[in-house]
Amino acid sequence: MQDANKAAGFKAALSRRMLICVMTGFASGMPLYLLIQLVPAWLRAADVSLAEIGLFALVGLPYTWKFLWAPLMDRIRPPLGRRRGWMLVTQISLVLSIGALGYLDPLHQTALVAVLASIIAFLSASQDIAIDAYRRELLSDAELGLGNAIHVQAYRIASLVPGSLSLILADILPWTVVFWVTAAFMAVGIVLSLSICEPEDLSPPAQGLRATLLTPFTEYFHRVGWRAGALALLFMVAYKLGDNMATALATPFYLDMGFSMTEIGLVAKHAALWPAIVGGLLGGFAMLRLGINRALWIFGLIQMLSILGFAWLASGGTELWQLALVIAFEYFGVGLGTAAFTAFIARESSKAFAATQFALFTALAAMPRSLANAVTGFIVEETGWTLFFLLCTLLALPGMAMLWWVAPWRAEEERQPIEASG
């Protein structure tokens, strides 16, 4: 039986649907990493203050609030279909918006940069809604684990463009060219949207606007209970709070430690990417034995302890090998934690309302990056980098403590996601 399952797994990994998951992950990750890696470096290189750069985390608010318009994207059907149509519209708009960034002066037009960055975040969040729904409808239940794992790793690989290639190009080319080169990589998503078929529409019959907006949310609380649902939603905010804050100003931190953009592009970004991918894949396999609950405990602890490496680096680390070691350990923990956290979100979702509930859950997960991270620049300027990273470690504790109620260590958890009735 195990041999048959392995054979089926290899066959699924080589399928066209898995290749589509690679492309959806790359297209989805590109705009986010542009906002959290390339734009902060661009601003810091133009002598924009750390406090202002920290406030730029607020442009990510659309990732937090995307569940508000997700039901409308389920209801409105562009010419190419609900999924392909919205994917194509957002992807073309992203190309134009990203390219336009390079024409702005980050020091003297900071407010205008913030507006355009907010538009990019809105388009990116909207693309994610369509892509996540398309992927959920494309994959069979047996393929969901593998397909989502491939999507997440391709999402991470997308960071090589704005977080590595673009930074290296910034040392030798004008920023106008850098942003257009970066925008051109969104062609992966455009080609995907034009070449795939619209999945079968399995949505319930057309409802009134009020029912369209409210039913996905009320279904969740009716299914799991109001107390358990509220705790789960709060946990989604808290679990990665400390880790998200610790990496919010990663690129400015590396620059302040004296590393050049080329060193960051060649060493730091690769030291983050590959351990995160290894951690994600290892975490996925480990959960087959551990289960989701125990993985959340173990991986969350590793994720929390890895933040302390940044505090050690801030206290005097100036060598490239120290930078690579600290980042590798941090992002290995990130990969493990994300694997367990993504599985938890999938377990909480109902297939009947997957698009909107996934948007809600992932929006809550993005909330620390958009809100709490906005104050990181002010905290660093008051405390310095070392105390800041120690504080981030402490802020990871509430999410871990909530596991007692949300994912008890000994709880029976090997269950299938519950379907909504009606």
RODREN-970071 format. One line per 2 residues: their letters; for each residue x, y, z of C-alpha. Coordinates in nm, 2 decimals. Example, Ala and Ser with C-alpha at 12.3 -4.5 7.8 and 13.67 -1.06 7.14 Angstrom:
BEGIN
AS> 1.23:-0.45:0.78; 1.37:-0.11:0.71
This chain:
BEGIN
MQ> 0.00:0.00:0.00; 0.28:0.24:0.09
DA> 0.46:0.17:-0.24; 0.14:0.24:-0.43
NK> 0.10:0.57:-0.24; 0.46:0.67:-0.32
AA> 0.41:0.59:-0.69; 0.10:0.80:-0.69
GF> 0.29:1.08:-0.52; 0.57:1.08:-0.79
KA> 0.31:1.07:-1.06; 0.13:1.37:-0.91
AL> 0.46:1.56:-0.87; 0.52:1.53:-1.25
SR> 0.17:1.63:-1.35; 0.08:1.94:-1.55
RM> -0.12:2.06:-1.24; 0.20:2.07:-1.03
LI> 0.37:2.28:-1.30; 0.08:2.52:-1.28
CV> 0.14:2.54:-0.91; 0.50:2.64:-0.97
MT> 0.38:2.92:-1.19; 0.11:3.04:-0.96
GF> 0.36:3.05:-0.67; 0.61:3.25:-0.87
AS> 0.35:3.50:-0.99; 0.20:3.54:-0.64
GM> 0.53:3.59:-0.46; 0.69:3.84:-0.70
PL> 0.49:4.15:-0.60; 0.51:4.08:-0.22
YL> 0.89:4.04:-0.22; 0.92:4.36:-0.43
LI> 0.74:4.55:-0.15; 0.92:4.39:0.14
QL> 1.27:4.35:0.00; 1.34:4.58:-0.30
VP> 1.14:4.89:-0.21; 1.30:4.92:0.14
AW> 1.65:4.89:-0.01; 1.56:5.15:-0.27
LR> 1.44:5.39:0.00; 1.73:5.33:0.23
AA> 1.98:5.38:-0.05; 1.81:5.72:-0.11
DV> 1.87:5.81:0.26; 1.50:5.78:0.36
SL> 1.49:5.74:0.74; 1.43:5.40:0.91
AE> 1.11:5.54:1.08; 0.96:5.62:0.74
IG> 1.07:5.29:0.59; 0.91:5.11:0.88
LF> 0.58:5.30:0.81; 0.59:5.15:0.46
AL> 0.48:4.83:0.61; 0.13:4.99:0.62
VG> 0.11:4.96:0.24; 0.06:4.59:0.30
LP> -0.28:4.65:0.45; -0.46:4.51:0.14
YT> -0.31:4.17:0.22; -0.49:4.20:0.56
WK> -0.82:4.32:0.43; -0.85:4.12:0.11
FL> -1.12:3.90:0.25; -1.36:4.20:0.23
WA> -1.36:4.20:-0.15; -1.29:3.83:-0.21
PL> -1.67:3.75:-0.22; -1.72:4.00:-0.49
MD> -1.44:3.84:-0.70; -1.63:3.51:-0.65
RI> -1.95:3.68:-0.78; -1.83:3.90:-1.07
RP> -1.71:3.72:-1.38; -1.47:3.90:-1.62
PL> -1.47:3.79:-1.99; -1.21:3.51:-1.93
GR> -1.38:3.37:-1.63; -1.38:3.42:-1.25
RR> -1.03:3.29:-1.20; -0.84:3.35:-1.53
GW> -1.01:3.69:-1.59; -0.91:3.84:-1.25
ML> -0.57:3.68:-1.27; -0.49:3.85:-1.61
VT> -0.64:4.19:-1.51; -0.43:4.21:-1.19
QI> -0.11:4.08:-1.36; -0.11:4.33:-1.64
SL> -0.18:4.61:-1.39; 0.11:4.49:-1.17
VL> 0.35:4.51:-1.46; 0.26:4.87:-1.53
SI> 0.25:4.97:-1.16; 0.59:4.81:-1.08
GA> 0.75:4.97:-1.38; 0.62:5.31:-1.29
LG> 0.79:5.31:-0.95; 1.13:5.37:-1.10
YL> 1.02:5.72:-1.23; 0.97:5.85:-0.88
DP> 1.22:6.02:-0.65; 1.20:5.81:-0.32
LH> 1.35:6.09:-0.11; 1.14:6.38:-0.23
QT> 0.83:6.19:-0.34; 0.80:5.95:-0.06
AL> 0.43:6.00:-0.02; 0.37:5.93:-0.39
VA> 0.59:5.62:-0.36; 0.37:5.50:-0.07
VL> 0.05:5.55:-0.28; 0.18:5.35:-0.57
AS> 0.32:5.08:-0.34; -0.03:5.06:-0.18
II> -0.18:5.01:-0.53; 0.07:4.74:-0.60
AF> -0.02:4.57:-0.27; -0.40:4.59:-0.36
LS> -0.34:4.44:-0.70; -0.11:4.17:-0.56
AS> -0.37:4.08:-0.29; -0.64:4.06:-0.55
QD> -0.42:3.83:-0.77; -0.37:3.61:-0.46
IA> -0.75:3.57:-0.41; -0.79:3.45:-0.77
ID> -0.48:3.23:-0.77; -0.57:3.06:-0.44
AY> -0.92:2.99:-0.55; -0.81:2.86:-0.89
RR> -0.55:2.63:-0.73; -0.81:2.50:-0.48
EL> -1.05:2.42:-0.77; -0.78:2.28:-0.99
LS> -0.64:2.02:-0.75; -0.81:1.71:-0.62
DA> -0.82:1.65:-0.25; -0.54:1.40:-0.28
EL> -0.32:1.66:-0.45; -0.38:1.95:-0.22
GL> -0.09:1.89:0.02; 0.17:1.85:-0.26
GN> 0.03:2.13:-0.48; 0.02:2.38:-0.19
AI> 0.38:2.28:-0.09; 0.50:2.34:-0.44
HV> 0.32:2.67:-0.46; 0.48:2.79:-0.14
QA> 0.83:2.69:-0.24; 0.79:2.86:-0.59
YR> 0.66:3.16:-0.40; 0.98:3.17:-0.20
IA> 1.19:3.12:-0.52; 1.03:3.44:-0.66
SL> 1.22:3.64:-0.40; 1.53:3.58:-0.60
VP> 1.42:3.84:-0.85; 1.35:4.15:-0.63
GS> 1.56:4.03:-0.34; 1.87:3.93:-0.53
LS> 1.88:4.00:-0.91; 1.73:4.34:-0.88
LI> 1.96:4.45:-0.59; 2.26:4.34:-0.79
LA> 2.14:4.53:-1.10; 2.08:4.84:-0.88
DI> 2.46:4.87:-0.83; 2.51:4.91:-1.21
LP> 2.19:5.03:-1.36; 1.94:5.32:-1.31
WT> 1.65:5.24:-1.08; 1.41:5.30:-1.38
VV> 1.56:5.00:-1.56; 1.57:4.79:-1.25
FW> 1.20:4.82:-1.18; 1.11:4.75:-1.55
VT> 1.33:4.44:-1.55; 1.16:4.33:-1.22
AA> 0.81:4.40:-1.36; 0.89:4.19:-1.67
FM> 0.91:3.87:-1.46; 0.53:3.90:-1.41
AV> 0.51:3.77:-1.76; 0.51:3.42:-1.60
GI> 0.17:3.49:-1.46; 0.04:3.64:-1.78
VL> 0.14:3.35:-1.98; -0.02:3.12:-1.73
SL> -0.35:3.31:-1.73; -0.36:3.29:-2.11
SI> -0.27:2.93:-2.15; -0.48:2.75:-1.88
CE> -0.85:2.65:-1.89; -1.10:2.80:-1.65
PE> -1.19:2.53:-1.39; -1.54:2.40:-1.36
DL> -1.76:2.64:-1.16; -1.86:2.46:-0.84
SP> -1.99:2.76:-0.66; -2.35:2.75:-0.51
PA> -2.63:2.92:-0.71; -2.63:3.30:-0.73
QG> -2.73:3.46:-0.40; -2.81:3.81:-0.29
LR> -2.53:4.05:-0.22; -2.57:4.02:0.16
AT> -2.56:3.64:0.15; -2.26:3.64:-0.08
LL> -2.07:3.86:0.16; -2.17:3.71:0.49
TP> -2.22:3.33:0.44; -1.85:3.23:0.41
FT> -1.78:3.39:0.75; -2.09:3.28:0.94
EY> -2.04:2.92:0.81; -1.70:2.90:0.98
FH> -1.82:3.01:1.32; -2.13:2.79:1.30
RV> -1.91:2.49:1.21; -1.63:2.53:1.48
GW> -1.82:2.74:1.74; -1.77:3.10:1.82
RA> -1.52:3.06:2.11; -1.30:2.81:1.92
GA> -1.32:3.02:1.60; -1.22:3.34:1.78
LA> -0.92:3.17:1.94; -0.81:3.02:1.61
LL> -0.83:3.36:1.43; -0.64:3.53:1.71
FM> -0.38:3.25:1.69; -0.34:3.31:1.32
VA> -0.23:3.67:1.40; -0.01:3.58:1.69
YK> 0.18:3.27:1.58; 0.43:3.45:1.35
LG> 0.42:3.79:1.51; 0.77:3.79:1.65
DN> 0.92:3.63:1.34; 0.75:3.87:1.10
MA> 0.87:4.17:1.31; 1.22:4.04:1.32
TA> 1.25:4.03:0.94; 1.05:4.34:0.87
LA> 1.36:4.56:0.83; 1.60:4.29:0.73
TP> 1.75:4.46:0.43; 1.80:4.80:0.61
FY> 1.95:4.60:0.90; 2.20:4.43:0.67
LD> 2.30:4.76:0.53; 2.34:4.92:0.87
MG> 2.57:4.63:0.96; 2.80:4.74:0.68
FS> 2.72:4.49:0.41; 2.69:4.61:0.05
MT> 2.39:4.56:-0.18; 2.59:4.31:-0.38
EI> 2.68:4.11:-0.07; 2.32:4.11:0.04
GL> 2.21:4.00:-0.31; 2.46:3.72:-0.34
VA> 2.49:3.60:0.02; 2.20:3.71:0.24
KH> 1.92:3.64:0.00; 2.04:3.29:-0.09
AA> 2.11:3.21:0.27; 1.75:3.29:0.34
LW> 1.59:3.12:0.04; 1.73:2.77:0.03
PA> 1.71:2.69:0.40; 1.35:2.81:0.40
IV> 1.28:2.58:0.11; 1.45:2.29:0.28
GG> 1.27:2.37:0.60; 0.93:2.38:0.42
LL> 0.98:2.05:0.24; 1.13:1.88:0.56
GG> 0.84:2.01:0.76; 0.59:1.88:0.51
FA> 0.74:1.53:0.53; 0.77:1.55:0.91
ML> 0.40:1.63:0.95; 0.32:1.29:0.80
RL> 0.45:1.14:1.13; 0.40:1.43:1.38
GI> 0.06:1.56:1.27; -0.02:1.92:1.24
NR> -0.06:2.00:1.62; 0.28:1.87:1.73
AL> 0.44:2.03:1.43; 0.30:2.36:1.53
WI> 0.46:2.32:1.88; 0.81:2.19:1.76
FG> 0.85:2.41:1.45; 0.72:2.72:1.64
LI> 0.98:2.67:1.91; 1.26:2.65:1.65
QM> 1.11:2.95:1.47; 1.12:3.15:1.79
LS> 1.47:3.06:1.90; 1.61:3.14:1.55
IL> 1.53:3.51:1.61; 1.81:3.52:1.87
GF> 2.06:3.47:1.60; 1.98:3.82:1.47
AW> 2.05:3.96:1.82; 2.39:3.79:1.82
LA> 2.47:3.93:1.47; 2.36:4.28:1.58
SG> 2.59:4.27:1.88; 2.90:4.26:1.66
GT> 2.88:4.03:1.37; 3.05:4.18:1.06
EL> 3.17:3.88:0.87; 2.98:3.73:0.57
WQ> 2.99:3.38:0.72; 2.82:3.51:1.03
LA> 2.55:3.68:0.82; 2.49:3.36:0.62
LV> 2.48:3.14:0.93; 2.23:3.35:1.12
IA> 2.00:3.40:0.82; 2.01:3.03:0.72
FE> 1.90:2.93:1.07; 1.63:3.19:1.09
YF> 1.48:3.10:0.75; 1.51:2.73:0.82
GV> 1.28:2.80:1.12; 1.06:3.01:0.90
GL> 1.02:2.73:0.65; 0.93:2.48:0.92
GT> 0.68:2.72:1.09; 0.52:2.81:0.76
AA> 0.47:2.45:0.66; 0.28:2.37:0.98
FT> 0.09:2.70:0.98; -0.03:2.66:0.62
AF> -0.15:2.31:0.70; -0.34:2.45:1.00
IA> -0.51:2.71:0.78; -0.61:2.44:0.52
RE> -0.75:2.23:0.80; -0.97:2.52:0.92
SS> -1.11:2.59:0.58; -1.43:2.45:0.43
KA> -1.42:2.35:0.06; -1.75:2.51:-0.01
FA> -1.62:2.86:0.08; -1.25:2.80:0.04
AT> -1.17:3.12:-0.16; -1.31:3.36:0.09
QF> -1.20:3.17:0.40; -0.85:3.13:0.27
AL> -0.85:3.50:0.20; -0.96:3.57:0.56
FT> -0.71:3.33:0.72; -0.41:3.45:0.51
AL> -0.51:3.81:0.56; -0.50:3.75:0.94
AA> -0.16:3.59:0.90; -0.04:3.90:0.71
MP> -0.17:4.14:0.97; 0.16:4.15:1.18
RS> 0.35:4.23:0.87; 0.13:4.52:0.79
LA> 0.04:4.67:1.13; 0.29:4.57:1.40
NA> 0.58:4.60:1.15; 0.49:4.97:1.09
VT> 0.64:5.06:1.43; 0.96:4.86:1.40
GF> 1.15:5.15:1.26; 1.06:5.36:1.57
IV> 1.15:5.08:1.80; 1.49:5.02:1.64
EE> 1.57:5.39:1.66; 1.48:5.39:2.04
TG> 1.64:5.06:2.14; 1.90:4.97:1.88
WT> 1.90:4.64:1.69; 2.00:4.40:1.96
LF> 1.73:4.49:2.21; 1.48:4.50:1.92
FL> 1.55:4.14:1.83; 1.52:4.03:2.19
LC> 1.18:4.20:2.20; 1.08:4.01:1.89
TL> 1.17:3.68:2.06; 0.94:3.77:2.35
LA> 0.66:3.86:2.12; 0.66:3.51:1.98
LP> 0.56:3.36:2.32; 0.18:3.45:2.31
GM> 0.13:3.26:1.99; 0.31:2.96:2.13
AM> 0.10:2.97:2.46; -0.22:2.97:2.26
LW> -0.13:2.63:2.12; -0.26:2.48:2.45
WV> -0.62:2.56:2.33; -0.59:2.58:1.95
AP> -0.37:2.28:1.89; -0.33:2.06:2.20
WR> -0.02:1.83:2.18; -0.22:1.51:2.25
AE> -0.54:1.60:2.06; -0.67:1.37:1.79
EE> -0.61:1.57:1.47; -0.59:1.33:1.18
RQ> -0.92:1.43:1.03; -1.04:1.55:0.70
PI> -1.15:1.91:0.65; -1.52:1.95:0.73
EA> -1.74:2.04:0.44; -2.01:2.30:0.47
SG> -2.35:2.18:0.44; -2.58:2.34:0.19
